[in-house]
Amino acid sequence: MTEDNQTGRYGTYGGQFIPETLMSEIERITAAYNHYKADPEFLKEFHDLLNNYANRPSLLYFAEQMTADLGGAQIYFKREDLNHTGAHKINNVIGQALLAKRMGKTRLIAETGAGQHGVATATIAALFNMDCEVFMGKEDTDRQRLNVYRMELLGAKVHAVTTGTQVLKDAVTATMQEWTRRVDDTFYVMGSAVGPYPFPQMVHDFQSVISKEAKQQLLQETGKLPDAVVACVGGGSNAIGSFADFIDDPSVKLYGVEAAGDGVDTDRTAATIERGSDGIFHGMKSIFLQDKHGQIDKVYSISAGLDYPGIGPEHAALAKSGRAEYVGITDAESVDAFEYIAKTEGIIAAVESCHAVAYVEKLAPTMRKDQIIICTISGRGDKDVASIAKYRGVDINE
């Protein structure tokens, strides 16, 4: 999807809109990445860790009960929730941390929303004997206390960000500010497909293992490509990984599912593609939710991992070109899907992933029984059980 890798453009989106203090470091990272992504030893170590530490390949699971219940397309789940640390985030963190190590860095910093990227970064920092600090919006530390404790258990220092609306966008801002202060020994492990180039491209490349595996697994089982691929989208890391190896297959429809919160047409939403406009934020040109003055707007979702006011530049380009379609799912629909997939398939999936599951519930009955949907379960839902119970009026902490 990249038209010019030298400038990191995806059509009109992408680029490097960063302070001069970071430009030299970004150039060093770009040069290092362009070297190591073609280095056989780097790739061997990356894939060895994916297979022997992160527990890849992840399962492509036929959801027989849901398929029968919905009465339409055959539904397969790409089970990223079965990875070590419980989400897709580990794939990208392994790649970026290996790059940091080869660049001589000794300290990793990261932003996190739902906490899974923070946990993955803390995990690899422990494995590589590196220092780790994670920035997380105060509101998110409150609703994801389990993951905060997991990060601390792994040896990371967690900073609760109290500026702005105290959610994911503020965590990204705080991490970039910290990186500006200390670049010599520090590598910013960007968790989503956002930020200045080369971060969106690195996340695309390291997460593409999801779609590469899914394509091979489905072809081996059915001899066919899927008719549709569905994945939830905040900044867009699991979705770009789920789409990557299918982008050049025009017969495969791509659906990114955004968090609509209380509704796409309300003020409490995070449906960027449907409600947003072009802008520049966090080092990139992309699509963002903005107020009438062009300032980044407040966003809302029950999902800490999806309440980001923008989307990665490659997703913006895919939406603009029409190659992928982006749709909104509300809190209520995602909570219903959280309970539905648990009761029909015995899978407690992350509430982020359940936005995608909810859309599959709508899409599958409109398709023929010989057609196939792959839906990525981006993470497991242990972290969300308390907040879903609270949403239903039950306090399990009493």
Rosetta blueprint (number, residue, H / E / L):
1 M L
2 T L
3 E L
4 D E
5 N L
6 Q L
7 T L
8 G L
9 R E
10 Y E
11 G L
12 T L
13 Y E
14 G E
15 G L
16 Q L
17 F L
18 I L
19 P L
20 E H
21 T H
22 L H
23 M H
24 S H
25 E H
26 I H
27 E H
28 R H
29 I H
30 T H
31 A H
32 A H
33 Y H
34 N H
35 H H
36 Y H
37 K L
38 A L
39 D L
40 P H
41 E H
42 F H
43 L H
44 K H
45 E H
46 F H
47 H H
48 D H
49 L H
50 L H
51 N H
52 N H
53 Y L
54 A L
55 N L
56 R L
57 P L
58 S L
59 L L
60 L E
61 Y E
62 F E
63 A L
64 E H
65 Q H
66 M H
67 T H
68 A H
69 D H
70 L H
71 G L
72 G L
73 A L
74 Q E
75 I E
76 Y E
77 F E
78 K E
79 R E
80 E H
81 D H
82 L H
83 N L
84 H L
85 T L
86 G L
87 A E
88 H L
89 K H
90 I H
91 N H
92 N H
93 V H
94 I H
95 G H
96 Q H
97 A H
98 L H
99 L H
100 A H
101 K H
102 R H
103 M L
104 G L
105 K L
106 T L
107 R E
108 L E
109 I E
110 A E
111 E E
112 T E
113 G L
114 A L
115 G L
116 Q H
117 H H
118 G H
119 V H
120 A H
121 T H
122 A H
123 T H
124 I H
125 A H
126 A H
127 L H
128 F H
129 N L
130 M L
131 D E
132 C E
133 E E
134 V E
135 F E
136 M E
137 G E
138 K H
139 E H
140 D H
141 T H
142 D H
143 R H
144 Q L
145 R H
146 L H
147 N H
148 V H
149 Y H
150 R H
151 M H
152 E H
153 L H
154 L L
155 G L
156 A L
157 K E
158 V E
159 H E
160 A E
161 V E
162 T L
163 T L
164 G L
165 T L
166 Q L
167 V L
168 L H
169 K H
170 D H
171 A H
172 V H
173 T H
174 A H
175 T H
176 M H
177 Q H
178 E H
179 W H
180 T H
181 R H
182 R L
183 V L
184 D L
185 D L
186 T E
187 F E
188 Y E
189 V L
190 M L
191 G L
192 S L
193 A L
194 V L
195 G L
196 P L
197 Y L
198 P L
199 F H
200 P H
201 Q H
202 M H
203 V H
204 H H
205 D H
206 F H
207 Q H
208 S L
209 V H
210 I H
211 S H
212 K H
213 E H
214 A H
215 K H
216 Q H
217 Q H
218 L H
219 L H
220 Q H
221 E H
222 T H
223 G L
224 K L
225 L L
226 P L
227 D L
228 A E
229 V E
230 V E
231 A E
232 C E
233 V L
234 G L
235 G L
236 G L
237 S H
238 N H
239 A H
240 I H
241 G H
242 S H
243 F H
244 A H
245 D H
246 F H
247 I L
248 D L
249 D L
250 P L
251 S L
252 V L
253 K E
254 L E
255 Y E
256 G E
257 V E
258 E E
259 A E
260 A E
261 G E
262 D L
263 G L
264 V L
265 D L
266 T L
267 D L
268 R L
269 T L
270 A L
271 A L
272 T H
273 I H
274 E H
275 R H
276 G L
277 S E
278 D E
279 G E
280 I E
281 F E
282 H L
283 G L
284 M E
285 K E
286 S E
287 I E
288 F E
289 L L
290 Q E
291 D L
292 K L
293 H L
294 G L
295 Q L
296 I E
297 D L
298 K L
299 V L
300 Y L
301 S L
302 I L
303 S L
304 A L
305 G L
306 L L
307 D L
308 Y L
309 P L
310 G E
311 I L
312 G L
313 P H
314 E H
315 H H
316 A H
317 A H
318 L H
319 A H
320 K H
321 S H
322 G L
323 R L
324 A E
325 E E
326 Y E
327 V E
328 G E
329 I E
330 T E
331 D H
332 A H
333 E H
334 S H
335 V H
336 D H
337 A H
338 F H
339 E H
340 Y H
341 I H
342 A H
343 K H
344 T H
345 E H
346 G L
347 I L
348 I L
349 A E
350 A L
351 V H
352 E H
353 S H
354 C H
355 H H
356 A H
357 V H
358 A H
359 Y H
360 V H
361 E H
362 K H
363 L H
364 A H
365 P H
366 T H
367 M L
368 R L
369 K L
370 D L
371 Q L
372 I E
373 I E
374 I E
375 C E
376 T E
377 I E
378 S L
379 G E
380 R E
381 G L
382 D H
383 K H
384 D H
385 V H
386 A H
387 S H
388 I H
389 A H
390 K H
391 Y H
392 R L
393 G L
394 V L
395 D L
396 I L
397 N L
398 E L
